[in-house]
């Protein structure tokens, strides 16, 4: 339950997904400071595997398809979104905002994954795709800010 709620972030009475994403930020920053993007990438993979296991355990005891208190999926997706940000504060904030945008808006194929993929994998997959979309956007923002266009 600690992993599924990301140390209690998912128990927030309002916007637990956003609180879970916010809770992922300090860990991401530390991973980037001490290990760079490769450590963050490994952590995102580890959070995905842990998230599937933890979410499956929660779903076995719940009748809800995607309990709002399970936010490990937000953590994994948020970390993916932050991969191109590095330690640039503007891109880091953009990564947070872009991930929340895609996670809430759920354009295709995020909406498809949210509806069509059952179980713990389905709970995780929409956030992983949202993180990928956000990472692409953050990369583009970084490119433009660096004078690429």
CNS distance restraints for C-alpha pairs under 8 A (distance, minus, plus):
assign (resid   1 and name CA) (resid   5 and name CA) 6.04 0.50 0.50
assign (resid   1 and name CA) (resid  54 and name CA) 7.01 0.50 0.50
assign (resid   1 and name CA) (resid  58 and name CA) 7.47 0.50 0.50
assign (resid   2 and name CA) (resid   6 and name CA) 5.80 0.50 0.50
assign (resid   2 and name CA) (resid   7 and name CA) 4.91 0.50 0.50
assign (resid   2 and name CA) (resid   8 and name CA) 6.50 0.50 0.50
assign (resid   3 and name CA) (resid   7 and name CA) 6.27 0.50 0.50
assign (resid   3 and name CA) (resid  50 and name CA) 7.51 0.50 0.50
assign (resid   3 and name CA) (resid  51 and name CA) 7.33 0.50 0.50
assign (resid   3 and name CA) (resid  54 and name CA) 6.58 0.50 0.50
assign (resid   3 and name CA) (resid  72 and name CA) 6.51 0.50 0.50
assign (resid   4 and name CA) (resid  10 and name CA) 7.83 0.50 0.50
assign (resid   4 and name CA) (resid  51 and name CA) 6.53 0.50 0.50
assign (resid   4 and name CA) (resid  54 and name CA) 5.49 0.50 0.50
assign (resid   4 and name CA) (resid  55 and name CA) 6.18 0.50 0.50
assign (resid   4 and name CA) (resid  58 and name CA) 7.82 0.50 0.50
assign (resid   4 and name CA) (resid  69 and name CA) 7.63 0.50 0.50
assign (resid   4 and name CA) (resid  70 and name CA) 4.93 0.50 0.50
assign (resid   4 and name CA) (resid  71 and name CA) 5.99 0.50 0.50
assign (resid   4 and name CA) (resid  72 and name CA) 5.11 0.50 0.50
assign (resid   5 and name CA) (resid   9 and name CA) 5.68 0.50 0.50
assign (resid   5 and name CA) (resid  10 and name CA) 4.47 0.50 0.50
assign (resid   5 and name CA) (resid  11 and name CA) 6.74 0.50 0.50
assign (resid   5 and name CA) (resid  20 and name CA) 7.63 0.50 0.50
assign (resid   5 and name CA) (resid  69 and name CA) 5.81 0.50 0.50
assign (resid   5 and name CA) (resid  70 and name CA) 5.00 0.50 0.50
assign (resid   5 and name CA) (resid  71 and name CA) 5.29 0.50 0.50
assign (resid   5 and name CA) (resid  72 and name CA) 6.26 0.50 0.50
assign (resid   6 and name CA) (resid  10 and name CA) 6.55 0.50 0.50
assign (resid   6 and name CA) (resid  20 and name CA) 6.58 0.50 0.50
assign (resid   6 and name CA) (resid  23 and name CA) 7.45 0.50 0.50
assign (resid   6 and name CA) (resid  70 and name CA) 7.85 0.50 0.50
assign (resid   6 and name CA) (resid  71 and name CA) 6.24 0.50 0.50
assign (resid   6 and name CA) (resid  72 and name CA) 5.74 0.50 0.50
assign (resid   6 and name CA) (resid  75 and name CA) 7.68 0.50 0.50
assign (resid   8 and name CA) (resid  12 and name CA) 7.51 0.50 0.50
assign (resid   9 and name CA) (resid  16 and name CA) 6.49 0.50 0.50
assign (resid   9 and name CA) (resid  19 and name CA) 5.74 0.50 0.50
assign (resid   9 and name CA) (resid  20 and name CA) 5.07 0.50 0.50
assign (resid   9 and name CA) (resid  23 and name CA) 6.61 0.50 0.50
assign (resid   9 and name CA) (resid  69 and name CA) 7.87 0.50 0.50
assign (resid   9 and name CA) (resid  71 and name CA) 7.40 0.50 0.50
assign (resid  10 and name CA) (resid  16 and name CA) 4.74 0.50 0.50
assign (resid  10 and name CA) (resid  17 and name CA) 6.73 0.50 0.50
assign (resid  10 and name CA) (resid  19 and name CA) 6.93 0.50 0.50
assign (resid  10 and name CA) (resid  20 and name CA) 5.89 0.50 0.50
assign (resid  10 and name CA) (resid  68 and name CA) 6.98 0.50 0.50
assign (resid  10 and name CA) (resid  69 and name CA) 4.10 0.50 0.50
assign (resid  10 and name CA) (resid  70 and name CA) 5.82 0.50 0.50
assign (resid  10 and name CA) (resid  71 and name CA) 5.46 0.50 0.50
assign (resid  11 and name CA) (resid  16 and name CA) 6.48 0.50 0.50
assign (resid  11 and name CA) (resid  69 and name CA) 5.48 0.50 0.50
assign (resid  12 and name CA) (resid  16 and name CA) 5.14 0.50 0.50
assign (resid  12 and name CA) (resid  19 and name CA) 6.99 0.50 0.50
assign (resid  12 and name CA) (resid  69 and name CA) 7.83 0.50 0.50
assign (resid  15 and name CA) (resid  19 and name CA) 6.27 0.50 0.50
assign (resid  16 and name CA) (resid  20 and name CA) 5.92 0.50 0.50
assign (resid  16 and name CA) (resid  68 and name CA) 6.64 0.50 0.50
assign (resid  16 and name CA) (resid  69 and name CA) 6.33 0.50 0.50
assign (resid  16 and name CA) (resid  71 and name CA) 7.18 0.50 0.50
assign (resid  17 and name CA) (resid  21 and name CA) 6.20 0.50 0.50
assign (resid  17 and name CA) (resid  68 and name CA) 7.15 0.50 0.50
assign (resid  17 and name CA) (resid  69 and name CA) 7.79 0.50 0.50
assign (resid  17 and name CA) (resid  71 and name CA) 5.86 0.50 0.50
assign (resid  17 and name CA) (resid  74 and name CA) 6.36 0.50 0.50
assign (resid  18 and name CA) (resid  22 and name CA) 6.13 0.50 0.50
assign (resid  18 and name CA) (resid 100 and name CA) 6.99 0.50 0.50
assign (resid  19 and name CA) (resid  23 and name CA) 6.05 0.50 0.50
assign (resid  20 and name CA) (resid  24 and name CA) 6.35 0.50 0.50
assign (resid  20 and name CA) (resid  71 and name CA) 5.46 0.50 0.50
assign (resid  20 and name CA) (resid  72 and name CA) 7.39 0.50 0.50
assign (resid  20 and name CA) (resid  74 and name CA) 6.21 0.50 0.50
assign (resid  20 and name CA) (resid  75 and name CA) 6.42 0.50 0.50
assign (resid  21 and name CA) (resid  25 and name CA) 6.75 0.50 0.50
assign (resid  21 and name CA) (resid  71 and name CA) 7.81 0.50 0.50
assign (resid  21 and name CA) (resid  74 and name CA) 5.58 0.50 0.50
assign (resid  21 and name CA) (resid  75 and name CA) 5.64 0.50 0.50
assign (resid  21 and name CA) (resid  78 and name CA) 6.07 0.50 0.50
assign (resid  21 and name CA) (resid  96 and name CA) 7.32 0.50 0.50
assign (resid  21 and name CA) (resid 100 and name CA) 7.89 0.50 0.50
assign (resid  22 and name CA) (resid  26 and name CA) 7.88 0.50 0.50
assign (resid  22 and name CA) (resid  96 and name CA) 7.78 0.50 0.50
assign (resid  23 and name CA) (resid  27 and name CA) 7.73 0.50 0.50
assign (resid  23 and name CA) (resid  75 and name CA) 7.75 0.50 0.50
assign (resid  24 and name CA) (resid  28 and name CA) 6.21 0.50 0.50
assign (resid  24 and name CA) (resid  75 and name CA) 5.32 0.50 0.50
assign (resid  24 and name CA) (resid  78 and name CA) 6.99 0.50 0.50
assign (resid  24 and name CA) (resid  79 and name CA) 7.28 0.50 0.50
assign (resid  25 and name CA) (resid  29 and name CA) 6.14 0.50 0.50
assign (resid  25 and name CA) (resid  78 and name CA) 7.92 0.50 0.50
assign (resid  25 and name CA) (resid  79 and name CA) 7.92 0.50 0.50
assign (resid  26 and name CA) (resid  30 and name CA) 6.27 0.50 0.50
assign (resid  27 and name CA) (resid  31 and name CA) 6.13 0.50 0.50
assign (resid  28 and name CA) (resid  32 and name CA) 6.15 0.50 0.50
assign (resid  28 and name CA) (resid  40 and name CA) 6.36 0.50 0.50
assign (resid  28 and name CA) (resid  79 and name CA) 6.49 0.50 0.50
assign (resid  28 and name CA) (resid  82 and name CA) 7.74 0.50 0.50
assign (resid  29 and name CA) (resid  33 and name CA) 6.12 0.50 0.50
assign (resid  29 and name CA) (resid  87 and name CA) 7.13 0.50 0.50
assign (resid  30 and name CA) (resid  34 and name CA) 6.09 0.50 0.50
assign (resid  31 and name CA) (resid  35 and name CA) 5.48 0.50 0.50
assign (resid  31 and name CA) (resid  36 and name CA) 6.39 0.50 0.50
assign (resid  31 and name CA) (resid  37 and name CA) 7.67 0.50 0.50
assign (resid  31 and name CA) (resid  39 and name CA) 5.90 0.50 0.50
assign (resid  31 and name CA) (resid  40 and name CA) 5.65 0.50 0.50
assign (resid  32 and name CA) (resid  36 and name CA) 4.06 0.50 0.50
assign (resid  32 and name CA) (resid  37 and name CA) 5.67 0.50 0.50
assign (resid  32 and name CA) (resid  39 and name CA) 6.90 0.50 0.50
assign (resid  32 and name CA) (resid  40 and name CA) 6.32 0.50 0.50
assign (resid  32 and name CA) (resid  86 and name CA) 6.51 0.50 0.50
assign (resid  32 and name CA) (resid  87 and name CA) 6.76 0.50 0.50
assign (resid  33 and name CA) (resid  87 and name CA) 7.33 0.50 0.50
assign (resid  35 and name CA) (resid  39 and name CA) 5.12 0.50 0.50
assign (resid  35 and name CA) (resid  40 and name CA) 7.57 0.50 0.50
assign (resid  36 and name CA) (resid  40 and name CA) 6.75 0.50 0.50
assign (resid  36 and name CA) (resid  86 and name CA) 7.35 0.50 0.50
assign (resid  37 and name CA) (resid  41 and name CA) 6.07 0.50 0.50
assign (resid  37 and name CA) (resid  83 and name CA) 5.85 0.50 0.50
assign (resid  37 and name CA) (resid  84 and name CA) 7.75 0.50 0.50
assign (resid  37 and name CA) (resid  86 and name CA) 6.62 0.50 0.50
assign (resid  38 and name CA) (resid  42 and name CA) 6.22 0.50 0.50
assign (resid  39 and name CA) (resid  43 and name CA) 6.08 0.50 0.50
assign (resid  40 and name CA) (resid  44 and name CA) 6.10 0.50 0.50
assign (resid  40 and name CA) (resid  79 and name CA) 6.69 0.50 0.50
assign (resid  40 and name CA) (resid  83 and name CA) 6.86 0.50 0.50
assign (resid  41 and name CA) (resid  45 and name CA) 6.37 0.50 0.50
assign (resid  41 and name CA) (resid  79 and name CA) 7.47 0.50 0.50
assign (resid  41 and name CA) (resid  80 and name CA) 7.02 0.50 0.50
assign (resid  41 and name CA) (resid  83 and name CA) 6.93 0.50 0.50
assign (resid  42 and name CA) (resid  46 and name CA) 6.15 0.50 0.50
assign (resid  43 and name CA) (resid  47 and name CA) 5.93 0.50 0.50
assign (resid  43 and name CA) (resid  76 and name CA) 8.00 0.50 0.50
assign (resid  43 and name CA) (resid  79 and name CA) 7.84 0.50 0.50
assign (resid  44 and name CA) (resid  48 and name CA) 6.12 0.50 0.50
assign (resid  44 and name CA) (resid  75 and name CA) 7.85 0.50 0.50
assign (resid  44 and name CA) (resid  76 and name CA) 4.98 0.50 0.50
assign (resid  44 and name CA) (resid  77 and name CA) 7.54 0.50 0.50
assign (resid  44 and name CA) (resid  79 and name CA) 5.68 0.50 0.50
assign (resid  44 and name CA) (resid  80 and name CA) 6.30 0.50 0.50
assign (resid  45 and name CA) (resid  49 and name CA) 6.36 0.50 0.50
assign (resid  45 and name CA) (resid  76 and name CA) 7.40 0.50 0.50
assign (resid  46 and name CA) (resid  50 and name CA) 6.00 0.50 0.50
assign (resid  47 and name CA) (resid  51 and name CA) 5.59 0.50 0.50
assign (resid  47 and name CA) (resid  72 and name CA) 6.96 0.50 0.50
assign (resid  47 and name CA) (resid  73 and name CA) 7.87 0.50 0.50
assign (resid  47 and name CA) (resid  75 and name CA) 7.17 0.50 0.50
assign (resid  47 and name CA) (resid  76 and name CA) 5.35 0.50 0.50
assign (resid  48 and name CA) (resid  52 and name CA) 6.19 0.50 0.50
assign (resid  48 and name CA) (resid  72 and name CA) 7.86 0.50 0.50
assign (resid  48 and name CA) (resid  73 and name CA) 7.09 0.50 0.50
assign (resid  48 and name CA) (resid  76 and name CA) 5.70 0.50 0.50
assign (resid  48 and name CA) (resid 124 and name CA) 7.15 0.50 0.50
assign (resid  49 and name CA) (resid  53 and name CA) 6.44 0.50 0.50
assign (resid  50 and name CA) (resid  54 and name CA) 5.95 0.50 0.50
assign (resid  51 and name CA) (resid  55 and name CA) 5.69 0.50 0.50
assign (resid  51 and name CA) (resid  72 and name CA) 5.44 0.50 0.50
assign (resid  51 and name CA) (resid  73 and name CA) 6.18 0.50 0.50
assign (resid  51 and name CA) (resid  76 and name CA) 7.91 0.50 0.50
assign (resid  51 and name CA) (resid 120 and name CA) 7.87 0.50 0.50
assign (resid  51 and name CA) (resid 124 and name CA) 7.02 0.50 0.50
assign (resid  52 and name CA) (resid  56 and name CA) 5.97 0.50 0.50
assign (resid  52 and name CA) (resid 120 and name CA) 5.24 0.50 0.50
assign (resid  52 and name CA) (resid 121 and name CA) 5.99 0.50 0.50
assign (resid  52 and name CA) (resid 124 and name CA) 6.74 0.50 0.50
assign (resid  53 and name CA) (resid  57 and name CA) 6.38 0.50 0.50
assign (resid  53 and name CA) (resid 120 and name CA) 7.54 0.50 0.50
assign (resid  54 and name CA) (resid  58 and name CA) 6.40 0.50 0.50
assign (resid  55 and name CA) (resid  59 and name CA) 6.03 0.50 0.50
assign (resid  55 and name CA) (resid  70 and name CA) 6.97 0.50 0.50
assign (resid  55 and name CA) (resid 120 and name CA) 5.30 0.50 0.50
assign (resid  55 and name CA) (resid 123 and name CA) 7.66 0.50 0.50
assign (resid  56 and name CA) (resid  60 and name CA) 6.23 0.50 0.50
assign (resid  56 and name CA) (resid 119 and name CA) 6.91 0.50 0.50
assign (resid  56 and name CA) (resid 120 and name CA) 5.01 0.50 0.50
assign (resid  57 and name CA) (resid  61 and name CA) 7.02 0.50 0.50
assign (resid  58 and name CA) (resid  62 and name CA) 6.25 0.50 0.50
assign (resid  59 and name CA) (resid  63 and name CA) 7.03 0.50 0.50
assign (resid  59 and name CA) (resid  64 and name CA) 7.23 0.50 0.50
assign (resid  59 and name CA) (resid  65 and name CA) 7.17 0.50 0.50
assign (resid  59 and name CA) (resid  66 and name CA) 7.94 0.50 0.50
assign (resid  59 and name CA) (resid 119 and name CA) 7.36 0.50 0.50
assign (resid  59 and name CA) (resid 120 and name CA) 7.31 0.50 0.50
assign (resid  62 and name CA) (resid  67 and name CA) 7.99 0.50 0.50
assign (resid  65 and name CA) (resid 119 and name CA) 7.18 0.50 0.50
assign (resid  65 and name CA) (resid 123 and name CA) 7.97 0.50 0.50
assign (resid  66 and name CA) (resid  70 and name CA) 7.49 0.50 0.50
assign (resid  66 and name CA) (resid 123 and name CA) 6.00 0.50 0.50
assign (resid  71 and name CA) (resid  75 and name CA) 6.55 0.50 0.50
assign (resid  72 and name CA) (resid  76 and name CA) 6.37 0.50 0.50
assign (resid  73 and name CA) (resid  77 and name CA) 6.19 0.50 0.50
assign (resid  73 and name CA) (resid 123 and name CA) 6.90 0.50 0.50
assign (resid  73 and name CA) (resid 124 and name CA) 4.89 0.50 0.50
assign (resid  73 and name CA) (resid 125 and name CA) 7.95 0.50 0.50
assign (resid  73 and name CA) (resid 127 and name CA) 5.90 0.50 0.50
assign (resid  73 and name CA) (resid 128 and name CA) 7.42 0.50 0.50
assign (resid  74 and name CA) (resid  78 and name CA) 5.77 0.50 0.50
assign (resid  74 and name CA) (resid 127 and name CA) 6.02 0.50 0.50
assign (resid  75 and name CA) (resid  79 and name CA) 6.16 0.50 0.50
assign (resid  76 and name CA) (resid  80 and name CA) 6.41 0.50 0.50
assign (resid  76 and name CA) (resid 127 and name CA) 7.45 0.50 0.50
assign (resid  76 and name CA) (resid 128 and name CA) 6.66 0.50 0.50
assign (resid  76 and name CA) (resid 131 and name CA) 7.87 0.50 0.50
assign (resid  77 and name CA) (resid  81 and name CA) 6.28 0.50 0.50
assign (resid  77 and name CA) (resid  99 and name CA) 7.34 0.50 0.50
assign (resid  77 and name CA) (resid 127 and name CA) 4.94 0.50 0.50
assign (resid  77 and name CA) (resid 128 and name CA) 4.55 0.50 0.50
assign (resid  77 and name CA) (resid 129 and name CA) 7.36 0.50 0.50
assign (resid  77 and name CA) (resid 130 and name CA) 6.54 0.50 0.50
assign (resid  77 and name CA) (resid 131 and name CA) 4.30 0.50 0.50
assign (resid  77 and name CA) (resid 132 and name CA) 7.50 0.50 0.50
assign (resid  78 and name CA) (resid  82 and name CA) 6.34 0.50 0.50
assign (resid  78 and name CA) (resid  95 and name CA) 7.51 0.50 0.50
assign (resid  78 and name CA) (resid  96 and name CA) 6.70 0.50 0.50
assign (resid  78 and name CA) (resid  99 and name CA) 6.12 0.50 0.50
assign (resid  78 and name CA) (resid 131 and name CA) 5.75 0.50 0.50
assign (resid  79 and name CA) (resid  83 and name CA) 6.48 0.50 0.50
assign (resid  79 and name CA) (resid 131 and name CA) 7.36 0.50 0.50
assign (resid  80 and name CA) (resid 128 and name CA) 7.22 0.50 0.50
assign (resid  80 and name CA) (resid 131 and name CA) 5.08 0.50 0.50
assign (resid  80 and name CA) (resid 132 and name CA) 6.19 0.50 0.50
assign (resid  80 and name CA) (resid 135 and name CA) 6.49 0.50 0.50
assign (resid  81 and name CA) (resid  85 and name CA) 7.95 0.50 0.50
assign (resid  81 and name CA) (resid  95 and name CA) 5.39 0.50 0.50
assign (resid  81 and name CA) (resid  96 and name CA) 7.28 0.50 0.50
assign (resid  81 and name CA) (resid  98 and name CA) 7.65 0.50 0.50
assign (resid  81 and name CA) (resid  99 and name CA) 6.13 0.50 0.50
assign (resid  81 and name CA) (resid 130 and name CA) 7.92 0.50 0.50
assign (resid  81 and name CA) (resid 131 and name CA) 4.44 0.50 0.50
assign (resid  81 and name CA) (resid 132 and name CA) 6.04 0.50 0.50
assign (resid  81 and name CA) (resid 133 and name CA) 7.52 0.50 0.50
assign (resid  81 and name CA) (resid 134 and name CA) 5.06 0.50 0.50
assign (resid  81 and name CA) (resid 135 and name CA) 4.15 0.50 0.50
assign (resid  81 and name CA) (resid 136 and name CA) 7.91 0.50 0.50
assign (resid  81 and name CA) (resid 138 and name CA) 7.40 0.50 0.50
assign (resid  82 and name CA) (resid  86 and name CA) 7.02 0.50 0.50
assign (resid  82 and name CA) (resid  91 and name CA) 7.95 0.50 0.50
assign (resid  82 and name CA) (resid  92 and name CA) 6.22 0.50 0.50
assign (resid  82 and name CA) (resid  95 and name CA) 5.22 0.50 0.50
assign (resid  82 and name CA) (resid  96 and name CA) 7.34 0.50 0.50
assign (resid  82 and name CA) (resid 135 and name CA) 6.39 0.50 0.50
assign (resid  82 and name CA) (resid 138 and name CA) 7.79 0.50 0.50
assign (resid  83 and name CA) (resid 135 and name CA) 6.65 0.50 0.50
assign (resid  84 and name CA) (resid  91 and name CA) 7.98 0.50 0.50
assign (resid  84 and name CA) (resid 135 and name CA) 6.22 0.50 0.50
assign (resid  84 and name CA) (resid 138 and name CA) 6.47 0.50 0.50
assign (resid  84 and name CA) (resid 139 and name CA) 5.53 0.50 0.50
assign (resid  85 and name CA) (resid  89 and name CA) 7.96 0.50 0.50
assign (resid  85 and name CA) (resid  91 and name CA) 4.81 0.50 0.50
assign (resid  85 and name CA) (resid  92 and name CA) 5.18 0.50 0.50
assign (resid  85 and name CA) (resid  95 and name CA) 6.78 0.50 0.50
assign (resid  85 and name CA) (resid 138 and name CA) 6.60 0.50 0.50
assign (resid  85 and name CA) (resid 139 and name CA) 7.21 0.50 0.50
assign (resid  85 and name CA) (resid 142 and name CA) 7.57 0.50 0.50
assign (resid  86 and name CA) (resid  91 and name CA) 7.56 0.50 0.50
assign (resid  86 and name CA) (resid  92 and name CA) 7.05 0.50 0.50
assign (resid  87 and name CA) (resid  91 and name CA) 7.91 0.50 0.50
assign (resid  87 and name CA) (resid  92 and name CA) 6.86 0.50 0.50
assign (resid  88 and name CA) (resid  92 and name CA) 5.97 0.50 0.50
assign (resid  89 and name CA) (resid  93 and name CA) 6.17 0.50 0.50
assign (resid  90 and name CA) (resid  94 and name CA) 6.11 0.50 0.50
assign (resid  91 and name CA) (resid  95 and name CA) 5.94 0.50 0.50
assign (resid  91 and name CA) (resid 138 and name CA) 6.32 0.50 0.50
assign (resid  91 and name CA) (resid 141 and name CA) 7.48 0.50 0.50
assign (resid  91 and name CA) (resid 142 and name CA) 6.69 0.50 0.50
assign (resid  92 and name CA) (resid  96 and name CA) 6.49 0.50 0.50
assign (resid  93 and name CA) (resid  97 and name CA) 6.26 0.50 0.50
assign (resid  94 and name CA) (resid  98 and name CA) 5.80 0.50 0.50
assign (resid  94 and name CA) (resid 138 and name CA) 6.40 0.50 0.50
assign (resid  95 and name CA) (resid  99 and name CA) 6.01 0.50 0.50
assign (resid  95 and name CA) (resid 134 and name CA) 6.39 0.50 0.50
assign (resid  95 and name CA) (resid 135 and name CA) 6.84 0.50 0.50
assign (resid  95 and name CA) (resid 138 and name CA) 5.86 0.50 0.50
assign (resid  96 and name CA) (resid 100 and name CA) 6.32 0.50 0.50
assign (resid  97 and name CA) (resid 101 and name CA) 6.10 0.50 0.50
assign (resid  98 and name CA) (resid 102 and name CA) 6.26 0.50 0.50
assign (resid  98 and name CA) (resid 134 and name CA) 5.01 0.50 0.50
assign (resid  98 and name CA) (resid 137 and name CA) 7.24 0.50 0.50
assign (resid  98 and name CA) (resid 138 and name CA) 7.45 0.50 0.50
assign (resid  99 and name CA) (resid 103 and name CA) 5.92 0.50 0.50
assign (resid  99 and name CA) (resid 130 and name CA) 6.14 0.50 0.50
assign (resid  99 and name CA) (resid 131 and name CA) 5.63 0.50 0.50
assign (resid  99 and name CA) (resid 133 and name CA) 7.77 0.50 0.50
assign (resid  99 and name CA) (resid 134 and name CA) 5.07 0.50 0.50
assign (resid  99 and name CA) (resid 135 and name CA) 7.99 0.50 0.50
assign (resid 100 and name CA) (resid 104 and name CA) 5.97 0.50 0.50
assign (resid 101 and name CA) (resid 105 and name CA) 5.82 0.50 0.50
assign (resid 102 and name CA) (resid 106 and name CA) 5.39 0.50 0.50
assign (resid 102 and name CA) (resid 107 and name CA) 6.99 0.50 0.50
assign (resid 102 and name CA) (resid 130 and name CA) 5.23 0.50 0.50
assign (resid 102 and name CA) (resid 131 and name CA) 7.75 0.50 0.50
assign (resid 102 and name CA) (resid 133 and name CA) 7.22 0.50 0.50
assign (resid 102 and name CA) (resid 134 and name CA) 6.83 0.50 0.50
assign (resid 103 and name CA) (resid 110 and name CA) 7.86 0.50 0.50
assign (resid 103 and name CA) (resid 126 and name CA) 7.53 0.50 0.50
assign (resid 103 and name CA) (resid 127 and name CA) 6.21 0.50 0.50
assign (resid 103 and name CA) (resid 130 and name CA) 5.49 0.50 0.50
assign (resid 103 and name CA) (resid 131 and name CA) 7.95 0.50 0.50
assign (resid 106 and name CA) (resid 110 and name CA) 5.08 0.50 0.50
assign (resid 106 and name CA) (resid 111 and name CA) 4.95 0.50 0.50
assign (resid 106 and name CA) (resid 126 and name CA) 7.95 0.50 0.50
assign (resid 106 and name CA) (resid 130 and name CA) 7.43 0.50 0.50
assign (resid 107 and name CA) (resid 111 and name CA) 5.71 0.50 0.50
assign (resid 108 and name CA) (resid 112 and name CA) 6.04 0.50 0.50
assign (resid 109 and name CA) (resid 113 and name CA) 6.27 0.50 0.50
assign (resid 109 and name CA) (resid 129 and name CA) 7.74 0.50 0.50
assign (resid 110 and name CA) (resid 114 and name CA) 6.19 0.50 0.50
assign (resid 110 and name CA) (resid 125 and name CA) 7.96 0.50 0.50
assign (resid 110 and name CA) (resid 126 and name CA) 4.91 0.50 0.50
assign (resid 110 and name CA) (resid 127 and name CA) 7.56 0.50 0.50
assign (resid 110 and name CA) (resid 129 and name CA) 6.03 0.50 0.50
assign (resid 110 and name CA) (resid 130 and name CA) 6.34 0.50 0.50
assign (resid 111 and name CA) (resid 115 and name CA) 6.24 0.50 0.50
assign (resid 111 and name CA) (resid 126 and name CA) 7.07 0.50 0.50
assign (resid 112 and name CA) (resid 116 and name CA) 5.64 0.50 0.50
assign (resid 112 and name CA) (resid 117 and name CA) 7.75 0.50 0.50
assign (resid 113 and name CA) (resid 117 and name CA) 5.36 0.50 0.50
assign (resid 113 and name CA) (resid 122 and name CA) 6.15 0.50 0.50
assign (resid 113 and name CA) (resid 125 and name CA) 6.20 0.50 0.50
assign (resid 113 and name CA) (resid 126 and name CA) 5.18 0.50 0.50
assign (resid 114 and name CA) (resid 122 and name CA) 6.05 0.50 0.50
assign (resid 114 and name CA) (resid 123 and name CA) 6.82 0.50 0.50
assign (resid 114 and name CA) (resid 125 and name CA) 7.34 0.50 0.50
assign (resid 114 and name CA) (resid 126 and name CA) 5.29 0.50 0.50
assign (resid 115 and name CA) (resid 122 and name CA) 7.83 0.50 0.50
assign (resid 116 and name CA) (resid 122 and name CA) 7.46 0.50 0.50
assign (resid 117 and name CA) (resid 121 and name CA) 6.89 0.50 0.50
assign (resid 117 and name CA) (resid 122 and name CA) 4.40 0.50 0.50
assign (resid 117 and name CA) (resid 123 and name CA) 7.95 0.50 0.50
assign (resid 117 and name CA) (resid 125 and name CA) 7.94 0.50 0.50
assign (resid 118 and name CA) (resid 122 and name CA) 4.93 0.50 0.50
assign (resid 118 and name CA) (resid 123 and name CA) 7.58 0.50 0.50
assign (resid 119 and name CA) (resid 123 and name CA) 6.48 0.50 0.50
assign (resid 120 and name CA) (resid 124 and name CA) 6.29 0.50 0.50
assign (resid 121 and name CA) (resid 125 and name CA) 5.79 0.50 0.50
assign (resid 122 and name CA) (resid 126 and name CA) 6.68 0.50 0.50
assign (resid 123 and name CA) (resid 127 and name CA) 7.58 0.50 0.50
assign (resid 124 and name CA) (resid 128 and name CA) 6.33 0.50 0.50
assign (resid 125 and name CA) (resid 129 and name CA) 6.19 0.50 0.50
assign (resid 126 and name CA) (resid 130 and name CA) 6.11 0.50 0.50
assign (resid 127 and name CA) (resid 131 and name CA) 5.99 0.50 0.50
assign (resid 128 and name CA) (resid 132 and name CA) 6.28 0.50 0.50
assign (resid 129 and name CA) (resid 133 and name CA) 6.25 0.50 0.50
assign (resid 130 and name CA) (resid 134 and name CA) 6.09 0.50 0.50
assign (resid 131 and name CA) (resid 135 and name CA) 6.01 0.50 0.50
assign (resid 132 and name CA) (resid 136 and name CA) 6.33 0.50 0.50
assign (resid 133 and name CA) (resid 137 and name CA) 6.41 0.50 0.50
assign (resid 134 and name CA) (resid 138 and name CA) 6.09 0.50 0.50
assign (resid 135 and name CA) (resid 139 and name CA) 6.02 0.50 0.50
assign (resid 136 and name CA) (resid 140 and name CA) 6.24 0.50 0.50
assign (resid 137 and name CA) (resid 141 and name CA) 6.19 0.50 0.50
assign (resid 138 and name CA) (resid 142 and name CA) 6.10 0.50 0.50
assign (resid 139 and name CA) (resid 143 and name CA) 6.14 0.50 0.50
assign (resid 140 and name CA) (resid 144 and name CA) 6.23 0.50 0.50
assign (resid 141 and name CA) (resid 145 and name CA) 6.08 0.50 0.50
assign (resid 142 and name CA) (resid 146 and name CA) 6.03 0.50 0.50
assign (resid 143 and name CA) (resid 147 and name CA) 6.60 0.50 0.50
assign (resid 143 and name CA) (resid 148 and name CA) 5.13 0.50 0.50
assign (resid 143 and name CA) (resid 149 and name CA) 7.48 0.50 0.50
assign (resid 144 and name CA) (resid 148 and name CA) 4.91 0.50 0.50
assign (resid 144 and name CA) (resid 149 and name CA) 5.46 0.50 0.50
